[in-house]
Amino acid sequence: MTCVKQDGLKFILDNIDTLRYELIGYVLLKADLSKREFKQLKQAMVGKKQREVNEMDKADNVMGLVNQLVHYV
């Protein structure tokens, strides 16, 4: 919260991929953001979610490969 007070929304936007959703939610409840800032955050959250989905797809592909290889060993 201190970083957000010092750097504003820029801190969240710059670090969105390393922040937990719970922390972002907490900041939303405590910080005074403008409508424009909420829109920026929404865009960043959509991007974060998409990157996580892509990573989960990659993880699923690797797990599928592991499962296939287990049968051959």
Rosetta constraint file for C-alpha pairs under 8 A:
AtomPair CA 1 CA 5 HARMONIC 6.25 0.50
AtomPair CA 1 CA 27 HARMONIC 6.27 0.50
AtomPair CA 2 CA 6 HARMONIC 6.23 0.50
AtomPair CA 3 CA 7 HARMONIC 5.82 0.50
AtomPair CA 3 CA 8 HARMONIC 7.35 0.50
AtomPair CA 3 CA 11 HARMONIC 6.60 0.50
AtomPair CA 4 CA 8 HARMONIC 4.48 0.50
AtomPair CA 4 CA 9 HARMONIC 6.18 0.50
AtomPair CA 4 CA 10 HARMONIC 7.73 0.50
AtomPair CA 4 CA 11 HARMONIC 5.85 0.50
AtomPair CA 4 CA 12 HARMONIC 7.12 0.50
AtomPair CA 4 CA 27 HARMONIC 7.77 0.50
AtomPair CA 4 CA 31 HARMONIC 7.89 0.50
AtomPair CA 5 CA 31 HARMONIC 7.81 0.50
AtomPair CA 7 CA 11 HARMONIC 5.57 0.50
AtomPair CA 8 CA 12 HARMONIC 7.74 0.50
AtomPair CA 9 CA 13 HARMONIC 6.27 0.50
AtomPair CA 9 CA 33 HARMONIC 7.84 0.50
AtomPair CA 9 CA 37 HARMONIC 6.99 0.50
AtomPair CA 9 CA 41 HARMONIC 7.85 0.50
AtomPair CA 10 CA 14 HARMONIC 5.87 0.50
AtomPair CA 11 CA 15 HARMONIC 6.12 0.50
AtomPair CA 12 CA 16 HARMONIC 5.32 0.50
AtomPair CA 12 CA 19 HARMONIC 7.66 0.50
AtomPair CA 12 CA 24 HARMONIC 7.57 0.50
AtomPair CA 13 CA 41 HARMONIC 6.90 0.50
AtomPair CA 13 CA 44 HARMONIC 6.58 0.50
AtomPair CA 15 CA 19 HARMONIC 6.37 0.50
AtomPair CA 16 CA 44 HARMONIC 7.25 0.50
AtomPair CA 16 CA 45 HARMONIC 7.62 0.50
AtomPair CA 16 CA 48 HARMONIC 7.03 0.50
AtomPair CA 17 CA 48 HARMONIC 6.18 0.50
AtomPair CA 19 CA 23 HARMONIC 6.67 0.50
AtomPair CA 19 CA 24 HARMONIC 6.96 0.50
AtomPair CA 20 CA 24 HARMONIC 6.56 0.50
AtomPair CA 21 CA 25 HARMONIC 6.12 0.50
AtomPair CA 22 CA 26 HARMONIC 6.14 0.50
AtomPair CA 23 CA 27 HARMONIC 6.22 0.50
AtomPair CA 24 CA 28 HARMONIC 6.21 0.50
AtomPair CA 25 CA 29 HARMONIC 6.40 0.50
AtomPair CA 26 CA 30 HARMONIC 6.40 0.50
AtomPair CA 27 CA 31 HARMONIC 5.55 0.50
AtomPair CA 28 CA 32 HARMONIC 7.73 0.50
AtomPair CA 28 CA 33 HARMONIC 7.74 0.50
AtomPair CA 33 CA 37 HARMONIC 5.82 0.50
AtomPair CA 33 CA 38 HARMONIC 6.50 0.50
AtomPair CA 34 CA 38 HARMONIC 6.29 0.50
AtomPair CA 35 CA 39 HARMONIC 6.31 0.50
AtomPair CA 36 CA 40 HARMONIC 6.32 0.50
AtomPair CA 37 CA 41 HARMONIC 6.11 0.50
AtomPair CA 38 CA 42 HARMONIC 6.05 0.50
AtomPair CA 39 CA 43 HARMONIC 6.31 0.50
AtomPair CA 40 CA 44 HARMONIC 6.32 0.50
AtomPair CA 41 CA 45 HARMONIC 6.04 0.50
AtomPair CA 42 CA 46 HARMONIC 6.25 0.50
AtomPair CA 43 CA 47 HARMONIC 6.39 0.50
AtomPair CA 44 CA 48 HARMONIC 6.15 0.50
AtomPair CA 45 CA 49 HARMONIC 6.08 0.50
AtomPair CA 46 CA 50 HARMONIC 6.19 0.50
AtomPair CA 47 CA 51 HARMONIC 6.21 0.50
AtomPair CA 48 CA 52 HARMONIC 6.23 0.50
AtomPair CA 49 CA 53 HARMONIC 6.20 0.50
AtomPair CA 50 CA 54 HARMONIC 6.21 0.50
AtomPair CA 51 CA 55 HARMONIC 6.18 0.50
AtomPair CA 52 CA 56 HARMONIC 6.10 0.50
AtomPair CA 53 CA 57 HARMONIC 6.21 0.50
AtomPair CA 54 CA 58 HARMONIC 6.35 0.50
AtomPair CA 55 CA 59 HARMONIC 6.15 0.50
AtomPair CA 56 CA 60 HARMONIC 6.03 0.50
AtomPair CA 57 CA 61 HARMONIC 6.16 0.50
AtomPair CA 58 CA 62 HARMONIC 6.27 0.50
AtomPair CA 59 CA 63 HARMONIC 6.11 0.50
AtomPair CA 60 CA 64 HARMONIC 6.04 0.50
AtomPair CA 61 CA 65 HARMONIC 6.25 0.50
AtomPair CA 62 CA 66 HARMONIC 6.18 0.50
AtomPair CA 63 CA 67 HARMONIC 6.14 0.50
AtomPair CA 64 CA 68 HARMONIC 6.22 0.50
AtomPair CA 65 CA 69 HARMONIC 6.10 0.50
AtomPair CA 66 CA 70 HARMONIC 6.08 0.50
AtomPair CA 67 CA 71 HARMONIC 6.93 0.50
AtomPair CA 68 CA 72 HARMONIC 7.12 0.50
AtomPair CA 69 CA 73 HARMONIC 6.47 0.50
